[in-house]
Each structure stands twice: as structure tokens, then as C-alpha cells.
Amino acid sequence: DLELHLQRCQQLSVTLLTDHQDLSNTELKTITNSPAPQQYRIRANLRTYKPQKLHQSVKLHCSKCNSLQEVPDIDDFDIILHNSAGTAPNPELHNTSWYESVTWTTQDQKKREIAIHFVKRDEMLQHPEDTLLMIEGGTVKEIWKLAKRFKCVIPVRSTKDDLELLDLSAPFLLQGNVKYYGCKQCSTPKPMKNLSSIAAEQQPSWEPTEIAQVLGIELLQYVFIMKFTLVDETGTLNAYLFDY
């Protein structure tokens, strides 16, 4: 895999080539003393690379404010869910024209109240693989189970007037194994009733970009970032990899 390959790169003299096979090799000293941007072909050794663990290379990027942030830890998500569970589901917000609600109380010592709101189309429930649902009071484990069966899962909490998203430190949407996050700085979260416009479509696709837009969320994108330190007889060059 890539990590083993990079470890070998530290032990061997490595040739790093661009696509410009017509170019002759350029010394690193010449590159660092030249104005950018330009295209070069180099031969160099890989001295170091960062981060050392590949999973640490994945960050969240906001294309609007150009900020980078760490992917939140699953424990942070668990804490946010635990705090939101302190607010009981509001019965007045159940079973509206565009979603159907199911509630129950857990049998454990905590006696959590859970509410799941299944979004309908043409006043009918859809197949699980086509359904978006909103959940109040769930745990991470329960949400993962739902995300494996249903197309989209949105963790929410009750207010007096509507359902709303949790703290944006938590994913605002889950699809399968993918967690989607919003930028705290650039987002202006809107009530969940705004989703009814998508539910009214003939065949709702429940695309994350469309969901984010109607909910006032600036969607963060997963990016892959690495730093390579290259050396030859003339100097040192830091190379950065940034890709979606």
C-alpha cells in the first residue's frame, strides 16, 4: 500500500518524475531560486514525508473561506448526541404533511426518548434505500445502523417550532459510511422544514449538495494533504500534495 511504498522511498534513492518527459532534469537549487509557476522534471531523494500515518492526511476543506480543519473524532459526535438527548422530542412536531414519526423509550437505565421522522413523497413512505430520515435522541451506534439501511440520516433535535440540526461539529448528514460536515464559519443553518421542498420533487435524489443548500450549510469537502521533503546535491525542496 501507499504507506509501505513511502517507507521504502525513505530507504532507496527514488526518481520522482512529472509528466513532462521532454524536459531535462533540473537541480533543486535552481527551482528554489526561480519564480513560480514553472514546470520542471527532477531527480531527487525523499528525505521525509508528513503526516506519518495516512489517515492523518485526510482533512476537511471549505471552498468558500478556504479553511482546513481536522475530521472530528467519533467520540466528539457521541458527546454531541448525548447532550442533545437531554432535550425530549416535541410531540407537536410529529407526523406532519411531509414526514411520518415513530417514537419510543429505551428500556435501559437512561430511559432515552427516541424519535425517528421518515420523510414521505406524495404522502407515502418510500423504500428504505430511497428514504431520508431524521432522528432525535439516538446514539452513534443506532445512527450507524440506520445509515446502513436507509439512504440518508440526519441527526436533529426539537425546538418549540421546528426540528433543527445539531452543532456543526457533528456531521449534519450520513449516507452509508460517509459523514458530511458543514463549515461553522460560512453556514447559516435553517430549520428542517426547508427539506420539504426536496421531498415535494417527483423523484427526490437526496444529494448531499442539494440537502446542504436548502439547509443553509456550506458543505465541507474531504481533501488529501501530504508534505514531501525532497533533496539532491544542491538543495532541499518541500512538495505539497493537495487533492479531493
N, C-alpha and C positions, 0 to 999 in steps of 0.2 A: 504494500500500500504506500501512500504518499509519505507517511511518517518514516517508514523503513527506508524508502528511497532517499529522503533528506538526510537520514543518519549516514547512509553510505556516501552521500555527497560530501559530508564533512571529512570522510576518511580518504577520498580519492581526489585526484585532480579532475575537475569537471569542466566540460566545454558547454557554455551556455550560448545558444545561437538564437538570433532573431530570424524572421522570415526573409531577411534581406541577404540572400546568398551571393548577390553580386557585389556586396561591399567587402572591402578588406578589413582585417581586424584593426581595431582602434584601442590604443592604450587608455587605461582608466584616467590617468593624469590629464590626457588631452580632453576627455569628456568632461571632467570636473571643471576645466578651465574654459569651456566653450559655452556660448549662450544657448539656451533652450528655446523651442524644442528642435531636436535634430534626431536623425536615425543613425544608429551605429550597430556594428557587429563586433562582439567582444569575445575574448578567451580569458577566463578568469577562474580562480578558485573560490569556492563557497566557504567563507570563514565561519559565519554563524547564521542562524535564522530565528526569528521570533514570530509568534509565541512558540514555545517548545511543544505544547500539546495542541493538536489540530482543532479540538473543539473550542479552544480559546480564540481561534481565528474568526469565528462567526460573531458578527456584531449586528446591531440594528441601526439603520441609516434613514434619516429624514431628508427627502429630496428638496423640501421647502426651505428649511433652516440649515440644512447641510450638517446637522449634528449627528454624532455617533454615540451609541450607548451599548452597554453590556446587555446581553439577553438575560432577563430576570430569572432568578433561581426558582425552581418549582416550590421551594419552601416559602418564598415570598407570596406566591399565588395562594398557597394554603392558608397563610396568615390573613390575607385579604378576604378570602372566603369565610374564614372563621369569624372575622369581625362583622362581615355583612350578615352572617346568620343570626346576629343579635337583634336584627330588625325582622319582625314577623311579617310574612306575606299579608298584603292588604286585600281582604276578600272583595272589596268594592272594585278591584281591578281585574277580577277573574271573569272568564267567559265573555269576551267582547265579540263584536261582529267579525273580527279578523283573527282571533285565536281562541282555542279551547283550553281550559285549565283543569289540572288534576292536582290535588293536594293530599298530603298525609303527614303523620307524625312518626318519627323513627321510634323504635322500641328500645333503644339503648338508654343509658342514664341521662344523656343530654337532652333527650326528647326534642330533637330538632324538627322544626316545621319546614317542609319542603313543598315548593310549588313548581310545577312544570307547565309552561304555556306553549301549546302546539299551534303554530301558525297555519291557518287554513287558506285554501284557494276555492273561490266560488262557494264559500260556506261549507266546504267539505275537507276532511283531513286527507292528506296525501300519503303515499307510501313513505316509509322511513327514509329511504335513500334520497327522497326529494324534499324532505321536511326540515324546516328551520324551527328550532325550539329555544325557549328562554327558560332558565332555571334559577330559582331562588333557594338559598339555604343548602345547596349541595356541597359536597366535599370534592377534592381533586379526583379521588378515585371514582366517585359517582359520575363526575363530568366526563372523565376519560371513557367510561363505559358507554355513555350516551353518544359521545363523539364517534365511537366506532360503529354505531348502528345508524345514527341519523346524519343527514348531510351537514347541518350546521348547528352549533350550540353556542348560545350567548349567555354568560352569567349576568344576572341582573339583581336589583333589589327594588323594594317598593318605596314610593313616596306617597303623599296624600293624593296626588293627581295622576301619577303615571308610573310606569316602570322605567328605571334608569340604569345606565351602565355602572359598573364598579369603578374603583380607582384605576386609572390607566396604567398603573404599574402591573396590573393583571392583564392577560390577553382579553380583548373585547370580543373575540370570536375564535372558535375552534372548529377546524374541519379535519376530520381524521386525526392524523398525528401532528398536524401543523397548527401552531398557535400564532394568531395575528395580533399585533400590538399597534397602538396609536401614539403619536407624538404628543406629550403633555403640553409642550410649548405652543404647538400650532393647531391643536384640536380644540373645537368648541362643541362638546358632546350635547346631543339633542335627545329628547325623550324617545322611548321605543316606539311610540305611536307613528313615528315617521317611517317605520318599516312597512306600514300598511300600504304605502304607495307601491312597493315592490310586490307585496302579496296580491295586489289587485291586477298585476300583469297576467297575461294569458298563460304563459309558462315561466314562472319565476326561476331564474338561473341561480340566484343566491350567490353571485360572485362577490368575493371579499371587497373588491374595489367599489362595487356599487353599494354594498351594505355600508362600507365606511363613509361613502359620500353622503348618503341620506341621514346618517347618524352624526355628521359633522366631525368625522375622525380623519386626521391626516395619517394615512397608512404608513407605517414603518416597513422598510424592506430589509430582508436578511442580506448581508454582504459578507464576503470572504476577504480578509485582510491578512497579509503577511509582509514581513520585512526581511530582506536578504542582505547580508553584508558580503560584498564581492571584493577580492583582492587580486592584484597582479604585481609585477616587479616595480610598477610606477606609482601605485597608489591604492586607495580604497574607495568603494562606491556603495552607497546604500540604495537598494532597489526595493520598490514597494509594489505589492500586488493588491489590487482593489477590484473586485468583480461581484456581480449579483449572482 
